[in-house]
């Protein structure tokens, strides 16, 4: 009997598009997938053919104003992107958590009515904060961890957002201590909200919990952390990536360069606001024997004449492009991170916020690519790392093994089967 599966991802393209991939697989099994969505993201899901229901996560405003709010929020923090992860805690990270906690308060106003209206058999949440109405709805709920797997903590692995190396325990301890100091006042407010909703308070630093039903992690086996306490498979399953289906992409002609390796460069939908950095990358790549496709988001009008080997666009069907690229430069978002591994493509990760720091460290320490400071690099250093991406045989072998493993796992189909069994 067909079931109704609701997806409630964070209002960001990484979690949203990961959930789209799983929802596509759910519908392929004969069920109905619907989305609960920040009003500003309704068209994203509708564009893939899904029914979507608005849930206000902030003061209601027109979608274009909401998009502008987050664009301004990110662009206002560009100076902080030069800082280390621990030095971002009392500015970018704190302000993000303030907005996230506020979104949980706002969602509580709409969620009970929306859930009663669509009556899902399972609710899948990809976020970093608890929405009490979903936990109390009375049906199984699934937590999707589309960011780095260290969202689910363990004493032996780096704390989420830290960018620490796996073995650097001093870095782990310093980051955890500082995070808890910065977040303590907000965490107390969040616990008061939980109490109002009839929920028990969380320990300091925790804003969400693992689902008692099932938790799905995107992180693939080749880059998994070594945990002191392995996650029990009856409640935690690794999807080995979760890559959505996208329309095909035909690489345009680059006269004089069509036989050269293809680069794909993207700092994500929000990172594209750092146009000064992207122009610097374009200038550097313009001197190298490569072709490059560059995602510039909503800022195409900020770019003048381009090198002959560079083409820009406001959006690309990313999985279809990465599949054809020879190397990728990106910001470390988890979809970009796992898509590169899924297609066996080496990456240079230039992180600026959130789990990008973790993924950049992880790609380098596992030998699947390189971590490069977002601003502190030379053209010679970039050229050397691109050369290594294309010619390092050990890295190529690791990437081929990762791609073979991930593609054989069929992550979206695995997720759909687990959700179907819960329903």
Sine and cosine of phi, psi and omega as CSV:
sin_phi,cos_phi,sin_psi,cos_psi,sin_omega,cos_omega
0.00,0.00,0.78,-0.63,-0.03,-1.00
-0.87,0.49,0.62,-0.78,0.01,-1.00
-0.91,-0.40,0.30,-0.95,0.09,-1.00
-0.96,-0.28,0.85,-0.52,-0.03,-1.00
-0.91,-0.41,0.85,-0.53,0.01,-1.00
-0.99,-0.17,0.66,-0.75,0.07,-1.00
-0.89,-0.45,0.73,-0.68,0.00,-1.00
-0.76,-0.65,0.99,0.15,0.01,-1.00
-1.00,0.09,0.35,-0.94,0.16,-0.99
-0.83,0.55,0.49,-0.87,-0.03,-1.00
-0.98,0.17,0.92,0.39,0.05,-1.00
-0.51,-0.86,0.48,-0.88,-0.14,-0.99
-0.91,0.41,-0.54,0.84,0.01,-1.00
-0.85,0.52,-0.89,0.46,0.03,-1.00
-0.88,0.48,-0.63,0.78,-0.04,-1.00
-0.87,0.50,-0.75,0.67,-0.09,-1.00
-0.97,0.24,-0.48,0.88,0.14,-0.99
-0.89,0.46,-0.70,0.71,0.02,-1.00
-0.91,0.42,-0.55,0.84,0.07,-1.00
-0.85,0.52,-0.70,0.72,0.01,-1.00
-0.86,0.51,-0.69,0.72,0.01,-1.00
-0.93,0.36,-0.65,0.76,0.01,-1.00
-0.89,0.45,-0.60,0.80,0.07,-1.00
-0.86,0.50,-0.67,0.74,0.01,-1.00
-0.94,0.34,-0.56,0.83,0.07,-1.00
-0.88,0.47,-0.71,0.70,-0.01,-1.00
-0.93,0.36,-0.52,0.85,0.05,-1.00
-0.90,0.44,-0.37,0.93,0.04,-1.00
-1.00,-0.03,0.12,0.99,0.11,-0.99
1.00,-0.08,0.17,0.99,-0.02,-1.00
-0.97,-0.24,0.14,-0.99,0.01,-1.00
-0.97,-0.24,0.83,-0.56,0.07,-1.00
-0.96,-0.26,0.77,-0.64,0.06,-1.00
-0.80,-0.60,0.39,-0.92,-0.01,-1.00
-0.90,-0.44,0.67,-0.74,0.24,-0.97
-0.99,-0.14,0.78,-0.63,-0.24,-0.97
-0.56,-0.83,0.62,-0.78,0.30,-0.96
-0.78,0.62,0.69,-0.72,-0.05,-1.00
-0.80,0.60,-0.51,0.86,-0.01,-1.00
-0.95,0.32,-0.22,0.98,-0.02,-1.00
-0.94,-0.33,0.04,1.00,-0.05,-1.00
-0.82,0.57,-0.69,0.72,-0.08,-1.00
-0.92,0.39,-0.43,0.90,0.04,-1.00
-0.88,0.48,-0.76,0.64,-0.04,-1.00
-0.95,0.30,-0.62,0.79,0.03,-1.00
-0.89,0.45,-0.54,0.84,0.03,-1.00
-0.90,0.44,-0.42,0.91,0.08,-1.00
-1.00,-0.07,0.11,0.99,0.09,-1.00
1.00,-0.02,0.25,0.97,-0.05,-1.00
-0.98,-0.17,0.52,-0.85,0.17,-0.98
-0.95,0.30,0.68,-0.73,-0.04,-1.00
-0.67,-0.74,0.67,-0.75,-0.06,-1.00
-0.87,-0.49,0.76,-0.65,-0.06,-1.00
-0.96,0.29,0.65,-0.76,0.15,-0.99
-0.72,-0.69,0.91,-0.41,-0.02,-1.00
-0.93,0.37,0.79,-0.61,0.03,-1.00
-0.94,-0.34,0.13,0.99,0.03,-1.00
-0.27,-0.96,-0.03,-1.00,0.09,-1.00
-0.79,0.61,0.82,-0.57,-0.05,-1.00
-0.84,0.55,0.69,-0.72,0.04,-1.00
-0.41,-0.91,0.34,-0.94,0.02,-1.00
-0.84,0.54,0.54,-0.84,-0.05,-1.00
-0.81,0.59,-0.62,0.79,-0.03,-1.00
-0.92,0.38,-0.52,0.85,0.06,-1.00
-0.95,0.33,-0.60,0.80,0.04,-1.00
-0.90,0.43,-0.70,0.71,0.03,-1.00
-0.87,0.50,-0.66,0.75,0.00,-1.00
-0.92,0.40,-0.57,0.82,0.02,-1.00
-0.85,0.52,-0.76,0.65,-0.07,-1.00
-0.95,0.30,-0.55,0.83,0.07,-1.00
-0.88,0.47,-0.72,0.70,0.02,-1.00
-0.92,0.40,-0.59,0.80,0.01,-1.00
-0.87,0.50,-0.76,0.65,-0.02,-1.00
-0.91,0.41,-0.75,0.67,-0.06,-1.00
-0.89,0.45,-0.52,0.86,0.04,-1.00
-0.93,0.38,-0.32,0.95,-0.02,-1.00
-0.99,-0.16,0.08,1.00,-0.04,-1.00
-0.78,0.62,-0.65,0.76,0.06,-1.00
-0.86,0.51,-0.52,0.85,-0.01,-1.00
-0.97,0.26,-0.27,0.96,-0.01,-1.00
-0.95,0.32,-0.20,0.98,0.08,-1.00
-0.99,0.15,-0.20,0.98,-0.11,-0.99
-1.00,0.04,0.32,-0.95,0.08,-1.00
-0.94,0.33,0.32,-0.95,0.02,-1.00
-0.81,0.59,-0.67,0.74,-0.04,-1.00
-0.93,0.36,-0.50,0.87,0.01,-1.00
-0.99,0.11,-0.08,1.00,0.12,-0.99
-1.00,-0.01,-0.12,0.99,-0.11,-0.99
-0.90,0.44,-0.68,0.73,-0.10,-1.00
-1.00,-0.02,0.24,0.97,0.12,-0.99
-0.76,-0.65,-1.00,0.04,-0.08,-1.00
-0.86,0.51,-0.77,0.63,-0.10,-1.00
-0.90,0.44,-0.71,0.71,0.00,-1.00
-0.87,0.49,-0.70,0.71,-0.01,-1.00
-0.92,0.39,-0.57,0.82,0.09,-1.00
-0.89,0.47,-0.73,0.68,-0.02,-1.00
-0.91,0.42,-0.56,0.83,0.07,-1.00
-0.87,0.49,-0.69,0.72,0.02,-1.00
-0.92,0.38,-0.61,0.79,-0.02,-1.00
-0.91,0.41,-0.71,0.70,0.02,-1.00
-0.90,0.44,-0.64,0.77,0.04,-1.00
-0.89,0.46,-0.58,0.81,0.01,-1.00
-0.91,0.41,-0.57,0.82,0.03,-1.00
-0.92,0.40,-0.64,0.77,0.04,-1.00
-0.89,0.45,-0.72,0.69,-0.02,-1.00
-0.91,0.42,-0.66,0.75,-0.05,-1.00
-0.87,0.49,-0.54,0.84,-0.04,-1.00
-0.89,0.46,-0.38,0.92,0.02,-1.00
-0.95,0.30,-0.62,0.78,-0.12,-0.99
-0.99,-0.14,-0.54,0.84,-0.19,-0.98
-0.85,0.53,-0.72,0.69,-0.03,-1.00
-0.83,0.56,-0.67,0.74,-0.01,-1.00
-0.93,0.36,-0.62,0.78,0.00,-1.00
-0.92,0.38,-0.68,0.74,0.02,-1.00
-0.89,0.45,-0.66,0.75,0.03,-1.00
-0.90,0.45,-0.53,0.85,-0.03,-1.00
-0.96,0.29,-0.74,0.68,-0.10,-0.99
-1.00,-0.05,-0.30,0.95,0.08,-1.00
0.75,0.66,0.86,0.51,0.00,-1.00
-0.94,0.34,0.45,-0.89,0.06,-1.00
-1.00,0.05,-0.42,0.91,0.09,-1.00
-0.58,-0.82,0.61,-0.79,0.09,-1.00
-0.89,-0.46,0.80,-0.60,-0.01,-1.00
-0.94,-0.33,0.85,-0.52,-0.09,-1.00
-0.91,-0.41,0.84,-0.55,0.12,-0.99
-0.90,-0.43,1.00,-0.01,-0.03,-1.00
-0.39,-0.92,0.01,-1.00,-0.03,-1.00
-0.90,-0.44,0.20,0.98,-0.05,-1.00
-0.67,-0.74,0.51,-0.86,0.00,-1.00
-0.97,0.22,0.71,-0.70,0.21,-0.98
-0.96,-0.29,0.98,-0.18,-0.12,-0.99
-0.80,0.60,-0.58,0.82,-0.05,-1.00
-0.87,0.50,-0.54,0.84,0.00,-1.00
-0.95,0.30,-0.69,0.73,0.02,-1.00
-0.89,0.46,-0.55,0.84,-0.08,-1.00
-1.00,-0.08,0.04,1.00,-0.10,-0.99
-0.92,0.40,-0.48,0.88,0.05,-1.00
0.98,-0.18,0.06,1.00,0.06,-1.00
-0.86,-0.51,0.33,-0.94,0.03,-1.00
-0.86,0.52,0.61,-0.79,0.09,-1.00
-0.77,-0.63,0.57,-0.82,-0.07,-1.00
-0.91,-0.42,0.73,-0.69,0.15,-0.99
-0.99,-0.11,0.80,-0.59,0.08,-1.00
-0.97,-0.24,0.79,-0.62,0.01,-1.00
-0.95,-0.30,1.00,-0.04,-0.06,-1.00
-1.00,0.02,-0.23,0.97,0.10,-1.00
-1.00,0.07,-0.20,-0.98,0.01,-1.00
-0.82,0.57,0.54,-0.84,-0.05,-1.00
-0.90,0.44,-0.24,0.97,0.00,-1.00
-0.97,0.26,0.07,1.00,0.27,-0.96
-0.85,0.53,-0.54,0.84,0.13,-0.99
-1.00,-0.04,0.96,-0.28,-0.20,-0.98
-0.95,0.31,0.36,-0.93,0.11,-0.99
-0.40,-0.91,0.61,-0.79,-0.07,-1.00
-0.90,0.44,-0.31,0.95,-0.06,-1.00
-0.98,-0.17,-0.02,1.00,-0.04,-1.00
-0.90,-0.44,0.35,-0.94,-0.05,-1.00
-0.88,0.48,0.60,-0.80,0.07,-1.00
-0.92,0.40,0.53,-0.85,0.00,-1.00
-0.83,0.55,0.70,-0.71,0.06,-1.00
0.99,0.13,-0.03,1.00,-0.17,-0.98
-0.99,0.13,-0.50,0.87,-0.11,-0.99
0.93,0.37,0.22,0.97,0.00,-1.00
-0.95,0.30,0.48,-0.88,0.15,-0.99
-0.94,0.35,0.40,-0.92,-0.07,-1.00
-0.87,0.50,-0.59,0.81,-0.08,-1.00
-1.00,-0.07,-0.06,1.00,-0.12,-0.99
-1.00,0.07,0.98,0.21,-0.08,-1.00
-0.89,0.45,-0.53,0.85,0.03,-1.00
-0.90,0.43,-0.64,0.77,0.06,-1.00
-0.91,0.42,-0.67,0.74,0.03,-1.00
-0.83,0.56,-0.77,0.64,-0.10,-0.99
-0.91,0.41,-0.69,0.73,-0.02,-1.00
-0.90,0.45,-0.66,0.75,-0.02,-1.00
-0.93,0.36,-0.71,0.70,0.00,-1.00
-0.86,0.52,-0.70,0.72,-0.03,-1.00
-0.88,0.47,-0.74,0.68,-0.04,-1.00
-0.93,0.37,-0.63,0.77,0.04,-1.00
-0.85,0.53,-0.73,0.68,-0.03,-1.00
-0.91,0.41,-0.58,0.81,0.06,-1.00
-0.89,0.45,-0.73,0.69,-0.07,-1.00
-0.93,0.37,-0.62,0.79,-0.18,-0.98
-1.00,0.00,-0.18,0.98,-0.15,-0.99
-0.80,0.59,-0.77,0.64,-0.02,-1.00
-0.87,0.48,-0.68,0.73,0.02,-1.00
-0.91,0.41,-0.62,0.79,-0.01,-1.00
-0.90,0.44,-0.60,0.80,0.04,-1.00
-0.89,0.45,-0.64,0.77,0.06,-1.00
-0.89,0.45,-0.66,0.75,-0.01,-1.00
-0.90,0.43,-0.66,0.75,0.03,-1.00
-0.90,0.44,-0.56,0.83,0.07,-1.00
-0.90,0.43,-0.63,0.77,0.07,-1.00
-0.89,0.46,-0.69,0.72,0.03,-1.00
-0.86,0.50,-0.66,0.75,0.00,-1.00
-0.89,0.46,-0.65,0.76,0.04,-1.00
-0.87,0.48,-0.50,0.87,-0.02,-1.00
-1.00,-0.02,0.07,1.00,0.02,-1.00
0.99,0.14,0.33,0.94,0.00,-1.00
-0.96,-0.28,0.48,-0.88,0.05,-1.00
-0.96,0.29,0.51,-0.86,0.02,-1.00
-0.92,0.39,0.41,-0.91,0.05,-1.00
-0.99,-0.13,0.44,-0.90,0.12,-0.99
-0.89,0.46,0.43,-0.90,-0.01,-1.00
-0.79,0.61,0.74,-0.67,0.02,-1.00
1.00,-0.06,-0.23,0.97,-0.04,-1.00
-0.98,-0.22,0.74,-0.67,0.02,-1.00
-0.85,-0.52,-0.04,1.00,-0.02,-1.00
-0.50,-0.86,0.16,-0.99,0.01,-1.00
-0.71,-0.71,0.31,-0.95,0.11,-0.99
-0.95,0.30,0.58,-0.81,0.05,-1.00
-0.94,0.33,0.63,-0.78,0.09,-1.00
-0.95,0.30,-0.20,0.98,-0.05,-1.00
-1.00,-0.07,-0.85,0.52,-0.01,-1.00
-0.24,-0.97,0.56,-0.83,0.05,-1.00
-0.75,-0.66,0.80,-0.60,-0.07,-1.00
-0.93,-0.36,0.82,-0.57,-0.01,-1.00
-0.93,-0.37,0.69,-0.72,0.01,-1.00
-0.98,0.20,-0.44,0.90,-0.16,-0.99
-0.83,0.56,0.75,-0.67,-0.01,-1.00
-1.00,0.04,0.35,-0.94,-0.05,-1.00
-0.79,0.62,-0.68,0.73,-0.08,-1.00
-0.88,0.47,-0.32,0.95,-0.02,-1.00
-0.86,-0.52,0.14,0.99,-0.01,-1.00
-0.87,0.50,0.50,-0.86,0.09,-1.00
-0.99,0.12,0.41,-0.91,0.09,-1.00
-1.00,0.04,0.95,-0.32,-0.07,-1.00
-1.00,-0.01,0.56,-0.83,0.14,-0.99
-0.94,0.34,-0.59,0.80,-0.01,-1.00
-0.87,-0.48,1.00,-0.09,-0.01,-1.00
-0.83,0.55,0.58,-0.82,-0.03,-1.00
-0.98,0.21,0.80,-0.61,-0.05,-1.00
-0.91,0.41,0.79,-0.61,-0.10,-0.99
-0.91,0.42,-0.35,0.94,0.03,-1.00
-0.94,0.33,-0.26,0.97,0.02,-1.00
-0.82,-0.57,-0.23,0.97,-0.04,-1.00
-0.72,-0.69,0.82,-0.57,0.04,-1.00
-0.77,-0.64,0.70,-0.71,0.08,-1.00
-1.00,-0.01,0.77,-0.64,-0.03,-1.00
-1.00,0.04,-0.16,0.99,-0.06,-1.00
0.86,0.52,0.65,0.76,-0.05,-1.00
1.00,-0.06,0.29,-0.96,-0.03,-1.00
-0.46,-0.89,1.00,0.08,-0.16,-0.99
-0.99,-0.16,0.83,-0.55,-0.04,-1.00
-0.96,0.28,0.33,-0.94,0.13,-0.99
-0.99,0.13,0.75,-0.67,0.04,-1.00
-0.81,-0.59,0.33,-0.94,0.05,-1.00
-0.91,0.42,0.48,-0.88,0.01,-1.00
-0.88,0.48,0.43,-0.90,0.04,-1.00
-0.79,-0.62,0.79,-0.62,0.06,-1.00
-0.99,-0.16,0.88,-0.48,-0.01,-1.00
-0.92,0.40,0.79,-0.62,-0.01,-1.00
-0.94,0.35,0.26,-0.97,0.04,-1.00
-0.98,0.22,0.62,-0.78,0.10,-0.99
-0.86,-0.50,1.00,0.02,-0.06,-1.00
-0.78,0.63,0.80,-0.60,-0.01,-1.00
1.00,0.04,-0.17,0.99,-0.05,-1.00
-0.77,-0.63,0.09,1.00,-0.16,-0.99
-0.90,0.44,-0.28,0.96,0.03,-1.00
-0.99,-0.12,0.11,0.99,-0.08,-1.00
-1.00,-0.05,0.40,-0.91,0.06,-1.00
-0.85,0.53,0.55,-0.83,-0.05,-1.00
-0.98,-0.19,0.80,-0.60,0.10,-0.99
-0.97,-0.26,0.57,-0.83,0.19,-0.98
-0.87,-0.49,0.76,-0.65,-0.08,-1.00
-0.79,-0.61,0.84,-0.55,0.01,-1.00
-0.46,-0.89,0.72,-0.69,0.11,-0.99
-0.96,-0.29,0.36,0.93,0.03,-1.00
0.99,0.13,0.20,-0.98,-0.08,-1.00
-0.90,0.44,-0.58,0.81,-0.02,-1.00
-1.00,0.01,-0.55,0.84,-0.01,-1.00
-0.93,0.37,-0.26,0.97,-0.01,-1.00
-0.91,0.42,-0.28,0.96,0.02,-1.00
-0.92,0.40,-0.29,0.96,0.03,-1.00
-0.99,0.11,0.93,0.38,-0.12,-0.99
-0.91,0.41,-0.51,0.86,0.02,-1.00
-0.87,0.50,-0.68,0.73,0.02,-1.00
-0.92,0.39,-0.70,0.71,-0.02,-1.00
-0.90,0.44,-0.61,0.80,0.05,-1.00
-0.90,0.44,-0.59,0.80,0.03,-1.00
-0.92,0.40,-0.67,0.74,0.05,-1.00
-0.88,0.48,-0.72,0.69,-0.01,-1.00
-0.86,0.50,-0.68,0.73,0.01,-1.00
-0.89,0.46,-0.65,0.76,-0.01,-1.00
-0.93,0.37,-0.72,0.70,-0.02,-1.00
-0.92,0.39,-0.50,0.86,0.02,-1.00
-0.87,0.49,-0.32,0.95,0.00,-1.00
-1.00,-0.10,0.01,1.00,-0.11,-0.99
-0.94,-0.34,0.36,-0.93,-0.06,-1.00
-0.99,0.11,0.86,0.52,0.00,-1.00
-0.70,-0.72,0.29,-0.96,0.26,-0.96
-0.99,-0.16,0.49,-0.87,-0.01,-1.00
-0.60,-0.80,0.75,-0.66,0.18,-0.98
-0.97,-0.26,0.81,-0.59,-0.11,-0.99
-0.84,-0.54,0.83,-0.56,0.07,-1.00
-0.99,0.11,0.91,-0.42,-0.03,-1.00
-0.94,-0.35,0.18,0.98,0.07,-1.00
0.86,0.51,-0.67,-0.74,-0.06,-1.00
-1.00,0.08,0.33,0.94,-0.16,-0.99
-0.89,-0.46,0.44,0.90,-0.03,-1.00
-0.83,0.56,-0.56,0.83,-0.06,-1.00
-0.95,0.30,-0.09,1.00,0.01,-1.00
-1.00,0.06,-0.07,1.00,-0.11,-0.99
-0.93,-0.37,0.76,-0.65,0.03,-1.00
-1.00,-0.03,-0.72,-0.70,-0.01,-1.00
-0.92,0.38,0.69,-0.73,-0.07,-1.00
-0.94,-0.33,0.43,-0.90,0.14,-0.99
-0.86,0.51,0.43,-0.90,-0.07,-1.00
-0.90,0.45,-0.38,0.92,-0.05,-1.00
-0.99,-0.15,0.24,0.97,-0.02,-1.00
-0.80,-0.60,0.72,-0.70,0.13,-0.99
-0.77,-0.64,0.65,-0.76,-0.03,-1.00
-0.90,-0.44,0.36,-0.93,0.11,-0.99
-0.40,-0.92,0.35,-0.94,0.00,-1.00
-0.98,0.19,-0.25,0.97,0.00,-1.00
-0.28,-0.96,0.57,-0.82,0.11,-0.99
-0.75,-0.66,0.54,-0.84,0.16,-0.99
-0.96,0.29,1.00,0.10,-0.32,-0.95
-0.79,0.61,-0.75,0.66,0.00,-1.00
-0.84,0.54,-0.60,0.80,0.00,-1.00
-0.93,0.35,-0.48,0.88,0.02,-1.00
-0.99,0.17,-0.74,0.67,-0.02,-1.00
-0.85,0.52,-0.59,0.81,0.01,-1.00
-0.85,0.53,-0.46,0.89,-0.05,-1.00
-0.98,-0.21,-0.16,0.99,-0.05,-1.00
-0.98,0.20,0.34,-0.94,0.09,-1.00
-0.99,-0.14,-0.44,0.90,0.07,-1.00
-0.37,-0.93,0.39,-0.92,-0.09,-1.00
-0.75,-0.67,0.65,-0.76,0.18,-0.98
-0.91,-0.41,0.85,-0.52,-0.04,-1.00
-0.53,-0.85,0.02,-1.00,-0.17,-0.99
-1.00,-0.03,-0.11,0.99,0.04,-1.00
0.99,-0.10,0.14,0.99,0.11,-0.99
-0.87,0.50,0.51,-0.86,-0.20,-0.98
-0.93,0.37,-0.50,0.86,0.08,-1.00
-0.91,0.42,-0.73,0.68,0.04,-1.00
-0.87,0.49,-0.67,0.74,-0.01,-1.00
-0.86,0.51,-0.78,0.63,-0.06,-1.00
-0.97,0.25,-0.52,0.85,0.03,-1.00
-0.91,0.42,-0.64,0.77,0.06,-1.00
-0.88,0.47,-0.68,0.73,0.03,-1.00
-0.92,0.40,-0.66,0.75,-0.03,-1.00
-0.87,0.50,-0.62,0.79,-0.01,-1.00
-0.99,-0.13,0.07,1.00,0.06,-1.00
0.94,0.35,0.60,0.80,-0.07,-1.00
-0.95,-0.30,0.76,-0.64,0.04,-1.00
-0.94,0.35,0.55,-0.84,-0.05,-1.00
-0.75,-0.67,0.58,-0.81,0.26,-0.97
-0.96,-0.27,0.90,-0.43,-0.03,-1.00
-0.98,-0.20,0.83,-0.56,0.02,-1.00
-0.90,-0.43,1.00,0.07,-0.17,-0.99
-0.97,0.24,0.37,-0.93,0.13,-0.99
-0.73,-0.68,-0.53,0.85,-0.01,-1.00
-0.48,-0.88,0.15,-0.99,0.20,-0.98
0.79,0.62,-0.67,-0.74,-0.11,-0.99
-0.97,0.26,-0.07,1.00,0.11,-0.99
-0.84,0.55,-0.60,0.80,0.03,-1.00
-0.89,0.46,-0.70,0.72,-0.01,-1.00
-0.91,0.41,-0.69,0.72,-0.07,-1.00
-0.94,0.34,-0.55,0.83,0.04,-1.00
-0.91,0.42,-0.70,0.71,0.04,-1.00
-0.89,0.46,-0.67,0.74,-0.08,-1.00
-0.94,0.35,-0.61,0.79,-0.02,-1.00
-0.90,0.43,-0.57,0.82,-0.01,-1.00
-0.98,0.20,-0.69,0.72,-0.08,-1.00
-0.96,0.27,-0.22,0.97,0.09,-1.00
-0.98,-0.21,-0.01,1.00,0.11,-0.99
0.98,0.19,0.42,0.91,0.00,-1.00
-0.96,-0.27,0.13,0.99,-0.02,-1.00
0.27,-0.96,-0.34,-0.94,-0.07,-1.00
-0.75,-0.67,0.50,-0.86,0.16,-0.99
-0.98,-0.20,0.75,-0.66,0.01,-1.00
-0.71,-0.71,0.75,-0.66,0.03,-1.00
-0.82,0.58,0.64,-0.77,-0.10,-0.99
-0.88,0.47,-0.52,0.85,-0.07,-1.00
-0.85,-0.52,-0.51,0.86,-0.12,-0.99
-1.00,0.02,0.96,0.27,0.04,-1.00
-0.54,-0.84,0.37,-0.93,0.07,-1.00
-0.94,-0.35,0.31,-0.95,0.05,-1.00
-0.88,0.48,-0.58,0.82,0.02,-1.00
-0.91,0.42,-0.66,0.75,0.00,-1.00
-0.91,0.41,-0.67,0.74,0.03,-1.00
-0.89,0.46,-0.69,0.72,0.00,-1.00
-0.88,0.47,-0.65,0.76,0.01,-1.00
-0.90,0.44,-0.67,0.74,-0.03,-1.00
-0.94,0.34,-0.60,0.80,0.08,-1.00
-0.90,0.44,-0.66,0.75,0.05,-1.00
-0.86,0.50,-0.68,0.73,0.02,-1.00
-0.92,0.39,-0.64,0.77,0.04,-1.00
-0.83,0.55,-0.62,0.79,-0.09,-1.00
-1.00,0.07,-0.35,0.94,-0.17,-0.99
-0.79,-0.61,-0.08,1.00,-0.01,-1.00
-0.97,0.24,0.94,-0.35,-0.09,-1.00
-0.92,0.39,-0.62,0.79,0.01,-1.00
-0.90,0.44,-0.66,0.75,0.03,-1.00
-0.91,0.42,-0.67,0.74,0.03,-1.00
-0.86,0.52,-0.68,0.73,0.00,-1.00
-0.90,0.43,-0.68,0.74,0.05,-1.00
-0.87,0.49,-0.68,0.73,-0.04,-1.00
-0.93,0.36,-0.62,0.78,0.06,-1.00
-0.89,0.46,-0.67,0.74,0.02,-1.00
-0.91,0.42,-0.67,0.74,0.01,-1.00
-0.89,0.46,-0.72,0.70,-0.02,-1.00
-0.89,0.46,-0.69,0.73,0.01,-1.00
-0.88,0.48,-0.70,0.72,0.00,-1.00
-0.89,0.45,-0.74,0.68,-0.09,-1.00
-0.93,0.36,-0.67,0.74,-0.03,-1.00
-0.92,0.39,-0.52,0.86,0.04,-1.00
-0.95,0.30,-0.35,0.94,-0.06,-1.00
-0.98,0.18,-0.38,0.92,0.01,-1.00
0.77,0.64,0.89,0.46,-0.14,-0.99
-0.84,0.54,-0.69,0.73,-0.03,-1.00
-0.92,0.40,-0.64,0.77,0.03,-1.00
-0.92,0.38,-0.61,0.79,0.05,-1.00
-0.88,0.47,-0.71,0.71,0.02,-1.00
-0.87,0.49,-0.70,0.72,-0.02,-1.00
-0.88,0.47,-0.62,0.78,0.01,-1.00
-0.92,0.39,-0.67,0.74,0.02,-1.00
-0.89,0.46,-0.69,0.72,0.00,-1.00
-0.91,0.42,-0.65,0.76,0.02,-1.00
-0.87,0.49,-0.67,0.74,0.01,-1.00
-0.90,0.43,-0.61,0.79,0.05,-1.00
-0.91,0.41,-0.60,0.80,-0.04,-1.00
-0.95,0.33,0.00,0.00,0.00,0.00
